[in-house]
Amino acid sequence: MNNHLAKKLALIGSLAMLSALTGCNKAENPSEVQHDVAAAQEDRSKEVAEARRDSNEAVSRQQTDVNAARRDVNEAAAEGNYEVAIAKADGDYKVAKESCEALAGDAQKNCKEQAEAAYKVAKVQAESLKPKS
């Protein structure tokens, strides 16, 4: 008898489950469906707009970072160019002065004055390379 009762209970349970499953696929009222669809479309529109806004903000932040990095690179290059120009001007001046030592009297004096004048011009040119802060 126990076996027979177990079979009956299993059959009743299966029928209950089957009726529950078929109840889940029951068509909703058309006005409820229309309302649910409209709500889902509204949610979709809001989520897409929010994602676009977030994306645009992220791109804008990255562009700002890129522009700042580009300015930093340009300033570093300008500073490097300035430093190189000053080093060259200093070196050229020292070489010119030493070369003037081979001369005597007014020739030496004129040579050193020309070396100094060339040095001043080179320094002014170097200053034009200096980054603007």
Secondary structure as UniProt FT lines:
FT   HELIX           2..24
FT   HELIX           30..100
FT   TURN            101..102
FT   HELIX           105..127
FT   TURN            128..129
//
